[in-house]
Amino acid sequence: MFNNIDAVLFDLDGTLIDSAPDLGAAADKMRIDRGLESLPLSLYRPMAGAGARGMIAVAFGLTPEDAQFDGLKEEFFANYEVRLVEQTYVFEGVAELIAGICQGGLKWGVVTNKSARFTIPLTRAMPLFNTAWTIISGDTMPHAKPHPAPLLEAARQLELLPERCMYVGDDERDIVAGRAAGMPTVAAAYGYLGAVTDTAHWKADFTISTPRALLNLLKMA
């Protein structure tokens, strides 16, 4: 259990919020606009944590190395920007988790690879984030996760040593970044997880299957 934590930092997509419906719809519109058949959300969801890279891979089977990728990425961004919170919602149990963290006297914040272009309007539109002490976007620092710099910047803004901050995420890069920053780490196994669903090899300090389980780790349940 964690006894020496003063703050909890979270990844955003797949950890606090389910943005897969809006991300998937933004990519699927690109298919529909080209006369291609619509794909089910179930195909987009696992890769939602990878943002444009993941959505374009599902929709068109392309990678950033392909010549068409950059143009498709900008089209995807434009589609997504106009529907940031149409179908995006807070995962069940997250509101209770954040309330428990605040009631327990801990600080909390977000460290995401989502660019500020989307992170700022999205978090302003969702009441959950009104109590967040810091929100670090993917372009806040010169390096994004799995580099530890964004997490270290969050700790600096919170005026805490990194080891006093816990990091929770649903992707291996979250755990890699947290460990590199010297923070205790928790894998959110209820999230998107990417192409590999076995979180054991991530070497997180703990794994949770529901948001509320984190309160038990923090001894706040």
Order of alpha helices (4+ residues) and beta strands (2+ residues): beta-beta-alpha-alpha-alpha-alpha-beta-alpha-beta-alpha-beta-alpha-beta-alpha-beta-beta-alpha
